[in-house]
C-alpha cells in the first residue's frame, strides 16, 4: 500500500495490525492474484512492499477518482498496468 507517497512494507503492516508478516503475506496473496494489490517491479522493490491498483484505491473526491481512472485506463491500454482480474483466485489451503 502507499502511505505518504511511499510503499508500505508488509512488515510494517503486520506490526501495525499486531499480526505476523507471514499472516499479512497470506492475506495479500489473493488480492495480488486479482491485481488489486500490485508488487513493485524488480528494480523498484523495497522488501515486501506493495501498492493498490489505481482502480481499487480510495480517493479524496469524485474528481480525483475520475482523473485517476482515466490515467489508469490509459496505462492499461499501453500495457503499463495490468487489468483487474475478472476471476476470483482459487483458495490456497495451508
Secondary structure, DSSP 8 states (H G I E B T S, - for coil): -EETTEEEEHHHHHHHHTS-HHHHHHHHHHHHHTTSEEE--GGG--SSEEEE-GGGS--SSHHHHHHHHHHHHHHHHHTSS----SS-------
